[in-house]
Amino acid sequence: MAAHRPSIFIYTAKADPDYLKEICAGIEEEGIFYEISEFAELDLDTLAYEAASESILGSGIGIAGKRIALQMRMLPKGRNVCELHAPTFAQCRSLGANSARAVKKMPFKELYGGRELRTAK
């Protein structure tokens, strides 16, 4: 039986490599370990949910193409803490940092540069 060090799990399916690089950089800046696993064909919600469920720390990130979701273990599948579609690199880095900050029980970094997120009506 292999023992894993406490890490944030990142589960990917055809992830954008630049997004993945920025997410990992954000996690590293917060001093937390991460592990990356590639899957063939899973949807974003499943990737994020399974990553959080299987992480010792309870924090997981799913990346499907250019879509990213942050999930925590006790949340139901599909109820992601944060979900980004075609984000900027700064948003990717902040999402990675926020996954670590959730573990450390610290306030999150802003993802939208102080702007309010507008929703379609």
DSSP file with accessible surface (Angstrom, degrees, kcal/mol):
  #  RESIDUE AA STRUCTURE BP1 BP2  ACC     N-H-->O    O-->H-N    N-H-->O    O-->H-N    TCO  KAPPA ALPHA  PHI   PSI    X-CA   Y-CA   Z-CA
    1    1 A M              0   0  241      0, 0.0     2,-0.4     0, 0.0     0, 0.0   0.000 360.0 360.0 360.0 124.6    0.0    0.0    0.0
    2    2 A A        -     0   0   80      1,-0.0     2,-0.4     0, 0.0     0, 0.0  -0.711 360.0-140.9 -88.5 131.5    1.5    3.3   -1.1
    3    3 A A        -     0   0  103     -2,-0.4     2,-0.4     0, 0.0    -1,-0.0  -0.785  12.9-148.1 -92.4 134.6    1.2    6.2    1.3
    4    4 A H        -     0   0  102     -2,-0.4     3,-0.1     3,-0.0     0, 0.0  -0.817  14.0-124.5-100.0 141.9    0.4    9.6   -0.2
    5    5 A R        -     0   0  137     -2,-0.4    51,-0.2     1,-0.1     2,-0.2  -0.526  50.9 -80.1 -76.0 152.3    1.7   12.8    1.4
    6    6 A P  S    S+     0   0   70      0, 0.0    27,-0.5     0, 0.0     2,-0.3  -0.370  74.3 156.7 -56.6 118.7   -1.1   15.3    2.1
    7    7 A S  E     -a   33   0A   1     -2,-0.2    50,-0.8    25,-0.1     2,-0.5  -0.979  49.6-112.1-145.1 154.7   -1.8   16.9   -1.3
    8    8 A I  E     -a   34   0A   0     25,-2.5    27,-2.2    -2,-0.3     2,-0.4  -0.770  40.6-135.5 -82.4 130.2   -4.4   18.7   -3.3
    9    9 A F  E     -ab  35  60A  17     50,-1.4    52,-2.5    -2,-0.5     2,-0.5  -0.771  15.8-164.0 -92.6 136.7   -5.4   16.4   -6.1
   10   10 A I  E     -ab  36  61A   0     25,-3.0    27,-2.5    -2,-0.4     2,-0.5  -0.977   6.0-168.2-119.3 113.0   -5.8   17.8   -9.6
   11   11 A Y  E     -ab  37  62A  11     50,-2.7    52,-2.1    -2,-0.5     2,-0.3  -0.911  12.6-172.6-105.7 129.2   -7.7   15.5  -12.0
   12   12 A T  E     -ab  38  63A   2     25,-2.7    27,-3.1    -2,-0.5     2,-0.3  -0.865  25.6-171.7-126.1 154.6   -7.6   16.4  -15.6
   13   13 A A  E    S- b   0  64A   9     50,-2.2    52,-1.5    -2,-0.3    27,-0.1  -0.882  88.2 -27.1-142.0 103.8   -9.1   15.4  -19.0
   14   14 A K  S    S-     0   0  142     -2,-0.3    50,-0.1    25,-0.3     2,-0.1   0.907  90.3-170.1  56.0  45.7   -7.4   17.1  -22.0
   15   15 A A        -     0   0   22     48,-0.2    51,-0.2    49,-0.1    -1,-0.2  -0.372  30.7-106.9 -69.2 145.2   -6.4   20.0  -19.7
   16   16 A D     >  -     0   0   27     49,-1.9     4,-2.3     1,-0.2     5,-0.2  -0.588  29.4-143.1 -66.2 120.8   -4.9   23.2  -21.2
   17   17 A P  H  > S+     0   0   93      0, 0.0     4,-2.2     0, 0.0    -1,-0.2   0.838  97.2  53.2 -64.1 -31.2   -1.2   22.8  -20.2
   18   18 A D  H  > S+     0   0   87      2,-0.2     4,-1.9     1,-0.2     5,-0.2   0.894 109.3  48.8 -70.5 -38.2   -0.8   26.6  -19.6
   19   19 A Y  H  > S+     0   0   18      2,-0.2     4,-2.5     1,-0.2     5,-0.2   0.936 111.3  50.3 -63.0 -45.7   -3.8   26.6  -17.2
   20   20 A L  H  X S+     0   0   32     -4,-2.3     4,-2.5     1,-0.2     5,-0.2   0.920 108.4  52.7 -60.2 -42.7   -2.4   23.6  -15.4
   21   21 A K  H  X S+     0   0  145     -4,-2.2     4,-2.1     1,-0.2    -1,-0.2   0.917 111.4  45.8 -59.6 -44.4    1.0   25.2  -15.0
   22   22 A E  H  X S+     0   0   32     -4,-1.9     4,-2.2     2,-0.2    -1,-0.2   0.894 111.1  52.1 -68.9 -39.6   -0.5   28.4  -13.5
   23   23 A I  H  X S+     0   0    0     -4,-2.5     4,-2.0     1,-0.2    -2,-0.2   0.947 110.8  48.1 -61.2 -46.1   -2.8   26.4  -11.1
   24   24 A C  H  X S+     0   0    8     -4,-2.5     4,-2.8     1,-0.2    -2,-0.2   0.900 109.0  53.8 -62.1 -39.6    0.2   24.4   -9.9
   25   25 A A  H  X S+     0   0   16     -4,-2.1     4,-2.2    -5,-0.2    -1,-0.2   0.901 107.3  51.5 -62.0 -40.5    2.2   27.7   -9.4
   26   26 A G  H  X S+     0   0    0     -4,-2.2     4,-0.8     2,-0.2    -1,-0.2   0.904 111.2  46.9 -63.6 -40.0   -0.6   29.1   -7.2
   27   27 A I  H ><>S+     0   0    0     -4,-2.0     5,-1.5     1,-0.2     3,-1.0   0.937 111.3  51.4 -66.7 -44.7   -0.7   26.0   -5.0
   28   28 A E  H ><5S+     0   0  115     -4,-2.8     3,-1.9     1,-0.3    -2,-0.2   0.877 102.0  60.7 -60.4 -38.6    3.1   26.0   -4.7
   29   29 A E  H 3<5S+     0   0   97     -4,-2.2    -1,-0.3     1,-0.3    -2,-0.2   0.789 104.4  50.4 -59.5 -27.1    3.1   29.7   -3.6
   30   30 A E  T <<5S-     0   0   25     -3,-1.0    -1,-0.3    -4,-0.8    -2,-0.2   0.412 116.8-115.5 -91.8  -0.4    0.9   28.7   -0.7
   31   31 A G  T < 5S+     0   0   64     -3,-1.9     2,-0.3    -4,-0.3    -3,-0.2   0.755  70.5 129.7  77.5  26.2    3.3   25.9    0.3
   32   32 A I      < -     0   0   31     -5,-1.5    -1,-0.2   -25,-0.0    -2,-0.1  -0.864  54.6-122.2-113.7 147.1    1.0   22.9   -0.3
   33   33 A F  E     -a    7   0A 109    -27,-0.5   -25,-2.5    -2,-0.3     2,-0.3  -0.462  27.2-166.8 -80.3 158.9    1.8   19.8   -2.3
   34   34 A Y  E     -a    8   0A  59    -27,-0.3     2,-0.4    -2,-0.1   -25,-0.2  -0.963  11.6-153.4-142.9 158.1   -0.3   18.7   -5.2
   35   35 A E  E     -a    9   0A  49    -27,-2.2   -25,-3.0    -2,-0.3     2,-0.4  -0.999  11.5-149.9-132.8 137.0   -0.6   15.5   -7.4
   36   36 A I  E     -a   10   0A  75     -2,-0.4     2,-0.4   -27,-0.2   -25,-0.2  -0.905  13.6-179.1-110.7 133.8   -1.8   15.5  -11.0
   37   37 A S  E     -a   11   0A  46    -27,-2.5   -25,-2.7    -2,-0.4     2,-0.4  -0.999  16.1-144.7-131.5 136.2   -3.7   12.6  -12.6
   38   38 A E  E     -a   12   0A 115     -2,-0.4     2,-0.3   -27,-0.2   -25,-0.2  -0.820  15.2-170.8-100.6 137.2   -4.9   12.4  -16.2
   39   39 A F        -     0   0   69    -27,-3.1   -25,-0.3    -2,-0.4     3,-0.3  -0.931  22.3-131.8-125.3 152.2   -8.2   10.7  -17.1
   40   40 A A  S    S-     0   0   77     -2,-0.3     2,-0.3     1,-0.2    -1,-0.2   0.995  85.6  -5.0 -68.6 -66.4   -9.5    9.9  -20.6
   41   41 A E  S    S+     0   0  141    -28,-0.1     2,-0.4     2,-0.0    -1,-0.2  -0.726  79.5 136.7-140.1  85.3  -13.1   11.1  -20.7
   42   42 A L        -     0   0   66     -2,-0.3    -3,-0.1    -3,-0.3     2,-0.1  -0.974  48.9-115.4-126.4 148.4  -14.7   12.5  -17.5
   43   43 A D     >  -     0   0   84     -2,-0.4     4,-2.4     1,-0.1     5,-0.2  -0.337  32.2-105.6 -78.3 163.5  -16.8   15.6  -17.1
   44   44 A L  H  > S+     0   0    2      1,-0.2     4,-2.5     2,-0.2     5,-0.3   0.893 117.4  50.9 -57.4 -46.8  -15.7   18.6  -15.1
   45   45 A D  H  > S+     0   0   49      1,-0.2     4,-2.5     2,-0.2    33,-0.3   0.899 111.7  47.9 -62.4 -39.2  -17.9   18.0  -12.1
   46   46 A T  H  > S+     0   0   17      2,-0.2     4,-2.8     1,-0.2     5,-0.3   0.926 111.2  50.9 -67.3 -43.8  -16.8   14.3  -11.8
   47   47 A L  H  X S+     0   0    0     -4,-2.4     4,-2.2     1,-0.2    -2,-0.2   0.949 115.3  41.7 -57.2 -50.8  -13.1   15.3  -12.0
   48   48 A A  H  X S+     0   0    0     -4,-2.5     4,-2.3     2,-0.2     5,-0.2   0.919 116.1  48.8 -65.6 -44.6  -13.4   18.0   -9.3
   49   49 A Y  H  X S+     0   0   72     -4,-2.5     4,-2.5    -5,-0.3    -2,-0.2   0.932 114.0  44.8 -62.8 -46.8  -15.6   15.8   -7.0
   50   50 A E  H  X S+     0   0   67     -4,-2.8     4,-2.1    -5,-0.2    -1,-0.2   0.889 111.6  53.5 -66.7 -38.6  -13.4   12.8   -7.2
   51   51 A A  H  X S+     0   0    0     -4,-2.2     4,-1.2    -5,-0.3   -42,-0.3   0.940 113.4  42.6 -61.0 -46.5  -10.3   14.8   -6.7
   52   52 A A  H  < S+     0   0    0     -4,-2.3    21,-0.3     1,-0.2     3,-0.2   0.905 113.7  52.2 -67.0 -40.1  -11.6   16.4   -3.6
   53   53 A S  H  < S+     0   0   39     -4,-2.5    -1,-0.2     1,-0.2    -2,-0.2   0.855 115.1  41.0 -64.6 -34.8  -13.1   13.1   -2.3
   54   54 A E  H  < S+     0   0  101     -4,-2.1     2,-0.3    -5,-0.2    -1,-0.2   0.614  92.4  99.1 -93.7 -12.0   -9.8   11.3   -2.7
   55   55 A S    ><  -     0   0    1     -4,-1.2     3,-0.8    -3,-0.2   -47,-0.1  -0.577  69.2-141.3 -76.5 134.6   -7.4   14.0   -1.4
   56   56 A I  T 3  S+     0   0   96     -2,-0.3    -1,-0.1   -49,-0.3   -48,-0.1   0.866 106.8  50.6 -59.6 -34.5   -6.3   13.6    2.2
   57   57 A L  T 3  S-     0   0   48    -50,-0.8    -1,-0.2     2,-0.2   -49,-0.1   0.623 109.6-126.1 -79.7 -15.3   -6.7   17.4    2.5
   58   58 A G  S <  S+     0   0    4     -3,-0.8    15,-2.4   -51,-0.2     2,-0.5   0.620  72.6 115.7  80.7  12.5  -10.2   17.3    1.0
   59   59 A S  E     + C   0  72A   0    -52,-0.2   -50,-1.4    13,-0.2     2,-0.3  -0.963  37.8 170.0-118.8 129.4   -9.4   19.9   -1.7
   60   60 A G  E     -bC   9  71A   0     11,-2.7    11,-2.9    -2,-0.5     2,-0.4  -0.978  20.7-154.3-140.9 152.9   -9.5   19.0   -5.3
   61   61 A I  E     -bC  10  70A   0    -52,-2.5   -50,-2.7    -2,-0.3     2,-0.4  -0.986   7.3-160.4-126.0 134.9   -9.4   20.7   -8.7
   62   62 A G  E     -bC  11  69A   0      7,-2.6     7,-2.5    -2,-0.4     2,-0.4  -0.938   6.1-171.8-112.0 138.4  -10.9   19.4  -12.0
   63   63 A I  E     +bC  12  68A   0    -52,-2.1   -50,-2.2    -2,-0.4     2,-0.5  -0.984   8.5 174.6-131.6 121.2   -9.7   20.6  -15.4
   64   64 A A  E >   -bC  13  67A  22      3,-2.5     3,-1.9    -2,-0.4     2,-0.4  -0.940  67.6 -58.0-125.9 102.9  -11.5   19.6  -18.6
   65   65 A G  T 3  S-     0   0   25    -52,-1.5   -49,-1.9    -2,-0.5   -52,-0.0  -0.439 122.8 -14.4  64.3-115.1  -10.1   21.5  -21.6
   66   66 A K  T 3  S+     0   0  106     -2,-0.4    20,-2.8   -51,-0.2     2,-0.4   0.084 118.7  95.0-107.6  21.5  -10.4   25.2  -20.7
   67   67 A R  E <   -CD  64  85A  94     -3,-1.9    -3,-2.5    18,-0.2     2,-0.4  -0.939  52.1-173.6-115.0 138.6  -12.9   24.7  -17.9
   68   68 A I  E     -CD  63  84A   0     16,-2.7    16,-3.0    -2,-0.4     2,-0.4  -0.984   5.1-173.0-134.0 140.9  -11.7   24.5  -14.2
   69   69 A A  E     -CD  62  83A   0     -7,-2.5    -7,-2.6    -2,-0.4     2,-0.5  -0.999  13.0-151.9-136.8 138.1  -13.5   23.7  -11.0
   70   70 A L  E     +CD  61  82A   2     12,-2.7    11,-1.9    -2,-0.4    12,-1.4  -0.923  24.8 178.6-103.9 131.0  -12.4   23.9   -7.4
   71   71 A Q  E     -C   60   0A   0    -11,-2.9   -11,-2.7    -2,-0.5     2,-0.3  -0.959  20.0-147.5-135.0 150.0  -14.3   21.4   -5.1
   72   72 A M  E >   -C   59   0A  44     -2,-0.3     3,-1.8   -13,-0.2   -13,-0.2  -0.909  30.5-112.0-116.7 150.6  -14.1   20.5   -1.4
   73   73 A R  T 3  S+     0   0   97    -15,-2.4   -14,-0.1    -2,-0.3   -20,-0.1   0.809 109.4  48.8 -52.8 -44.6  -14.8   17.0    0.0
   74   74 A M  T 3  S+     0   0  169    -16,-0.2    -1,-0.3   -22,-0.1   -16,-0.0   0.530  90.0  97.2 -83.9  -0.5  -18.0   17.6    1.9
   75   75 A L  S <  S-     0   0   63     -3,-1.8     3,-0.1     1,-0.1     5,-0.0  -0.614  81.7-105.7 -86.6 146.6  -19.8   19.5   -0.9
   76   76 A P    >   -     0   0   79      0, 0.0     3,-2.2     0, 0.0    -4,-0.1  -0.319  47.1 -84.6 -68.1 154.0  -22.2   17.6   -3.2
   77   77 A K  T 3  S+     0   0  109      1,-0.3   -31,-0.1    -6,-0.0   -32,-0.1  -0.321 118.1  23.3 -57.3 132.9  -21.1   16.7   -6.7
   78   78 A G  T 3  S+     0   0   34    -33,-0.3     2,-0.8    -3,-0.1    -1,-0.3   0.272  95.1 101.0  92.1 -11.7  -21.8   19.7   -9.0
   79   79 A R    <   -     0   0  177     -3,-2.2    -1,-0.1   -34,-0.1     2,-0.0  -0.571  58.5-179.3-102.7  66.2  -21.8   22.3   -6.2
   80   80 A N        -     0   0   28     -2,-0.8    -9,-0.2     1,-0.1     3,-0.2  -0.331  36.1-132.4 -69.7 148.8  -18.2   23.5   -6.9
   81   81 A V  S    S-     0   0   57    -11,-1.9     2,-0.3     1,-0.3   -10,-0.2   0.906  92.6  -1.7 -63.2 -40.3  -16.7   26.2   -4.7
   82   82 A C  E     -D   70   0A  20    -12,-1.4   -12,-2.7     2,-0.0     2,-0.4  -0.993  63.5-168.5-152.8 143.2  -15.6   27.9   -7.9
   83   83 A E  E     -D   69   0A  62     -2,-0.3     2,-0.4   -14,-0.2   -14,-0.2  -0.995   7.5-170.0-138.1 130.8  -15.9   27.2  -11.6
   84   84 A L  E     -D   68   0A   5    -16,-3.0   -16,-2.7    -2,-0.4     2,-0.5  -0.961   8.5-159.7-122.7 141.0  -14.1   29.1  -14.4
   85   85 A H  E    S-D   67   0A 105     -2,-0.4   -18,-0.2   -18,-0.2    -2,-0.0  -0.984  79.9 -17.4-120.2 121.9  -14.6   28.9  -18.2
   86   86 A A  S    S-     0   0   68    -20,-2.8    -1,-0.2    -2,-0.5   -19,-0.1   0.938  91.7-173.1  48.9  57.0  -11.7   30.1  -20.4
   87   87 A P        -     0   0    8      0, 0.0     2,-0.1     0, 0.0    -1,-0.1  -0.233  25.4-103.2 -75.3 167.6  -10.0   32.0  -17.5
   88   88 A T     >  -     0   0   78      1,-0.1     4,-2.0   -69,-0.0     5,-0.1  -0.409  35.3-108.4 -77.6 165.5   -7.0   34.3  -17.6
   89   89 A F  H  > S+     0   0  103      1,-0.2     4,-2.4     2,-0.2     5,-0.2   0.881 121.5  55.8 -64.9 -35.4   -3.7   32.9  -16.3
   90   90 A A  H  > S+     0   0   67      1,-0.2     4,-2.4     2,-0.2    -1,-0.2   0.899 106.5  50.2 -63.3 -38.9   -4.0   35.2  -13.2
   91   91 A Q  H  > S+     0   0   26      2,-0.2     4,-2.5     1,-0.2    -1,-0.2   0.901 109.2  51.7 -66.0 -38.9   -7.4   33.6  -12.4
   92   92 A C  H  X S+     0   0    0     -4,-2.0     4,-2.3     2,-0.2    -2,-0.2   0.933 110.7  47.7 -61.0 -45.9   -5.9   30.1  -12.8
   93   93 A R  H  X S+     0   0   80     -4,-2.4     4,-2.5     1,-0.2    -2,-0.2   0.918 112.8  48.8 -62.9 -42.3   -3.1   31.0  -10.4
   94   94 A S  H  X S+     0   0   23     -4,-2.4     4,-2.9     2,-0.2    15,-0.3   0.898 109.1  52.7 -65.7 -39.1   -5.6   32.5   -7.9
   95   95 A L  H  X S+     0   0    0     -4,-2.5     4,-2.0     2,-0.2    -1,-0.2   0.931 110.2  48.6 -63.3 -42.1   -7.8   29.4   -8.1
   96   96 A G  H  X S+     0   0    0     -4,-2.3     4,-1.4     1,-0.2    -2,-0.2   0.939 112.7  47.6 -61.1 -45.4   -4.7   27.2   -7.3
   97   97 A A  H  X S+     0   0    0     -4,-2.5     4,-2.7     1,-0.2    -2,-0.2   0.910 109.8  53.8 -61.9 -39.9   -3.8   29.4   -4.4
   98   98 A N  H  X S+     0   0    3     -4,-2.9     4,-2.2     1,-0.2    -1,-0.2   0.848 101.7  57.8 -66.8 -32.2   -7.4   29.4   -3.2
   99   99 A S  H  X S+     0   0    0     -4,-2.0     4,-1.0     1,-0.2    -1,-0.2   0.908 112.7  41.4 -63.5 -37.2   -7.5   25.6   -3.2
  100  100 A A  H  X S+     0   0    0     -4,-1.4     4,-2.1     2,-0.2    -2,-0.2   0.881 111.8  54.7 -74.4 -38.9   -4.5   25.7   -0.8
  101  101 A R  H  X>S+     0   0   48     -4,-2.7     5,-2.7     1,-0.2     4,-0.6   0.847 102.3  57.8 -65.3 -31.6   -6.0   28.6    1.2
  102  102 A A  H ><5S+     0   0   22     -4,-2.2     3,-0.7     3,-0.2    -1,-0.2   0.923 108.0  47.2 -62.6 -40.7   -9.2   26.5    1.8
  103  103 A V  H 3<5S+     0   0   36     -4,-1.0    -2,-0.2     1,-0.2    -1,-0.2   0.898 115.3  44.9 -65.2 -41.2   -7.0   23.8    3.4
  104  104 A K  H 3<5S-     0   0   81     -4,-2.1    -1,-0.2     2,-0.1    -2,-0.2   0.449 111.4-122.3 -84.3  -0.5   -5.2   26.4    5.5
  105  105 A K  T <<5 +     0   0  186     -3,-0.7    -3,-0.2    -4,-0.6    -4,-0.1   0.915  63.7 141.6  57.8  48.1   -8.5   28.1    6.4
  106  106 A M      < -     0   0   71     -5,-2.7    -1,-0.2    -8,-0.1    -2,-0.1  -0.808  59.9 -86.5-113.5 157.7   -7.3   31.5    5.0
  107  107 A P        -     0   0  103      0, 0.0     2,-0.1     0, 0.0    -1,-0.1  -0.305  50.8-109.3 -61.7 146.8   -9.3   34.1    3.1
  108  108 A F        -     0   0   93      1,-0.1     2,-0.2    -7,-0.1   -13,-0.1  -0.414  24.2-116.4 -75.5 151.8   -9.4   33.5   -0.7
  109  109 A K        -     0   0   70    -15,-0.3     2,-0.1    -2,-0.1    -1,-0.1  -0.568  42.2 -95.2 -78.1 152.6   -7.7   35.7   -3.2
  110  110 A E        -     0   0  131     -2,-0.2    -1,-0.1     1,-0.1     3,-0.1  -0.451  31.3-167.0 -70.2 140.8   -9.9   37.6   -5.7
  111  111 A L  S    S+     0   0   24     -2,-0.1    -1,-0.1     1,-0.1   -17,-0.1   0.631  82.4  45.8 -98.5 -19.3  -10.5   35.8   -8.9
  112  112 A Y  S >  S-     0   0   58      3,-0.1     3,-1.8   -21,-0.0    -1,-0.1   0.105 108.8-107.5-117.9  21.5  -12.0   38.7  -10.9
  113  113 A G  T 3  S-     0   0   68      1,-0.3     3,-0.1    -3,-0.1    -2,-0.0   0.845  78.8 -54.3  60.4  33.8   -9.7   41.6  -10.1
  114  114 A G  T 3  S+     0   0   54      1,-0.3    -1,-0.3     0, 0.0     2,-0.2   0.367 109.0 124.7  83.4  -7.3  -12.2   43.3   -7.8
  115  115 A R    <   -     0   0  176     -3,-1.8    -1,-0.3     1,-0.1     2,-0.2  -0.600  65.7-115.0 -84.0 147.5  -14.9   43.3  -10.5
  116  116 A E        -     0   0  176     -2,-0.2     2,-0.5    -3,-0.1    -1,-0.1  -0.575  30.8-112.6 -77.2 143.3  -18.2   41.8   -9.7
  117  117 A L        -     0   0  112     -2,-0.2     2,-0.4     1,-0.0    -1,-0.1  -0.653  31.5-143.5 -75.5 125.6  -19.1   38.7  -11.7
  118  118 A R        -     0   0  228     -2,-0.5     2,-0.3    -3,-0.0    -1,-0.0  -0.737  11.2-153.2 -92.6 139.6  -22.0   39.6  -14.0
  119  119 A T        -     0   0  110     -2,-0.4     2,-0.1     1,-0.0     0, 0.0  -0.826  23.1-104.1-111.0 151.9  -24.6   36.9  -14.7
  120  120 A A              0   0  104     -2,-0.3    -1,-0.0     1,-0.1     0, 0.0  -0.443 360.0 360.0 -71.4 144.1  -26.8   36.6  -17.8
  121  121 A K              0   0  246     -2,-0.1    -1,-0.1     0, 0.0     0, 0.0  -0.778 360.0 360.0-112.3 360.0  -30.4   37.6  -17.3
